[in-house]
């Protein structure tokens, strides 16, 4: 994939195209009305070489309860693995889903998984 935007926006747009409720950068103020919902956050990364960038990405999955959040996050692992060759050079899960309550939304369950996404930048 060659892209001219940040990885969060690129992944968010792919999630929405695939029918998910998703966001990047800002969590919707009406989050509870969009469950399950996936929020994409780039947490770092590095230049692999002159044209490849390795992005560390967190996917926060919000749902009505912890079991649903974990189930949706587990399904999302498959979605991330399928990105390789489609919108990026390689993708993989670096941390499997885990319960990760969000203090900003104490009544909405959240599970998080972490991934590496390699993309072409030039």
C-alpha positions as CSV (number, residue, x, y, z in Angstrom):
1,X,0.0,0.0,0.0
2,X,1.2,3.5,-0.8
3,X,-0.5,6.0,1.3
4,X,-0.4,9.8,1.9
5,X,-2.3,9.9,5.1
6,X,-1.8,8.7,8.7
7,X,-2.2,5.0,9.3
8,X,-5.1,5.5,11.7
9,X,-7.1,7.2,9.0
10,X,-6.2,4.6,6.5
11,X,-7.2,1.7,8.8
12,X,-10.4,3.5,10.0
13,X,-11.5,4.0,6.4
14,X,-10.9,0.3,5.6
15,X,-12.9,-0.7,8.7
16,X,-15.8,1.5,7.7
17,X,-15.7,0.1,4.1
18,X,-15.9,-3.4,5.7
19,X,-19.0,-2.4,7.6
20,X,-17.6,-1.7,11.1
21,X,-18.4,1.2,13.3
22,X,-15.0,2.8,13.7
23,X,-13.1,6.0,14.5
24,X,-9.6,7.4,14.5
25,X,-8.2,10.3,16.5
26,X,-11.4,11.2,18.3
27,X,-13.9,8.7,20.0
28,X,-17.5,9.7,19.1
29,X,-19.3,11.6,21.9
30,X,-22.2,9.2,21.4
31,X,-20.0,6.1,21.7
32,X,-22.8,4.1,23.5
33,X,-25.0,4.4,20.4
34,X,-22.5,2.8,18.1
35,X,-21.6,-0.5,19.8
36,X,-19.6,-2.5,19.0
37,X,-17.1,0.2,18.0
38,X,-13.4,0.1,17.0
39,X,-11.1,3.0,17.8
40,X,-7.7,3.0,16.0
41,X,-4.6,4.6,17.7
42,X,-1.1,4.6,16.4
43,X,1.2,4.2,19.4
44,X,4.6,4.4,17.6
45,X,6.7,2.6,15.1
46,X,9.9,3.0,13.1
47,X,11.3,3.3,9.6
48,X,12.1,-0.2,8.4
49,X,14.0,1.2,5.4
50,X,13.9,4.2,3.1
51,X,10.4,3.4,1.9
52,X,8.8,1.0,4.4
53,X,7.4,2.1,7.7
54,X,6.5,-0.2,10.6
55,X,3.5,1.1,12.6
56,X,2.5,0.0,16.0
57,X,-1.3,0.3,16.2
58,X,-3.7,-0.3,19.1
59,X,-7.3,-1.3,18.3
60,X,-9.7,-0.6,21.1
61,X,-13.0,-2.5,20.8
62,X,-15.9,-1.1,22.7
63,X,-19.0,-3.2,23.3
64,X,-22.0,-3.7,25.7
65,X,-20.1,-6.1,27.9
66,X,-16.6,-7.6,28.4
67,X,-17.5,-10.9,26.7
68,X,-18.7,-9.1,23.5
69,X,-15.7,-6.8,23.5
70,X,-13.3,-9.8,23.7
71,X,-15.2,-11.7,21.0
72,X,-15.2,-8.7,18.6
73,X,-11.5,-8.1,19.3
74,X,-10.7,-11.7,18.5
75,X,-12.6,-11.4,15.2
76,X,-10.7,-8.2,14.5
77,X,-7.4,-10.1,14.8
78,X,-8.5,-12.0,11.7
79,X,-9.3,-8.8,9.9
80,X,-5.8,-7.4,10.8
81,X,-4.1,-10.6,9.5
82,X,-6.0,-10.3,6.2
83,X,-4.6,-6.8,5.5
84,X,-1.2,-8.2,4.3
85,X,-1.0,-8.0,0.6
86,X,-4.3,-6.1,0.5
87,X,-3.6,-2.6,1.9
88,X,-0.1,-3.2,3.3
89,X,3.0,-5.3,2.9
90,X,2.7,-7.2,6.2
91,X,0.5,-7.2,9.3
92,X,0.5,-9.2,12.4
93,X,-0.9,-9.2,15.9
94,X,1.7,-8.3,18.6
95,X,-0.6,-8.5,21.6
96,X,-3.7,-10.7,21.7
97,X,-6.9,-9.1,22.9
98,X,-7.2,-8.3,26.6
99,X,-9.8,-6.6,28.8
100,X,-8.8,-2.9,29.1
101,X,-11.5,-0.8,30.9
102,X,-11.6,2.8,29.8
103,X,-11.9,5.2,32.7
104,X,-13.4,7.8,30.4
105,X,-16.3,5.4,29.6
106,X,-16.7,3.3,32.8
107,X,-20.1,1.8,31.7
108,X,-18.8,0.5,28.3
109,X,-16.6,-2.5,28.1
110,X,-13.3,-2.3,26.1
111,X,-10.9,-4.9,24.8
112,X,-7.6,-3.9,23.2
113,X,-5.3,-5.7,20.7
114,X,-2.0,-4.5,19.4
115,X,-0.7,-4.9,15.8
116,X,2.2,-4.1,13.5
117,X,1.3,-2.8,10.1
118,X,4.1,-2.3,7.5
119,X,3.3,0.2,4.7
120,X,5.1,1.9,1.8
121,X,5.5,5.6,2.5
122,X,6.8,6.8,-0.9
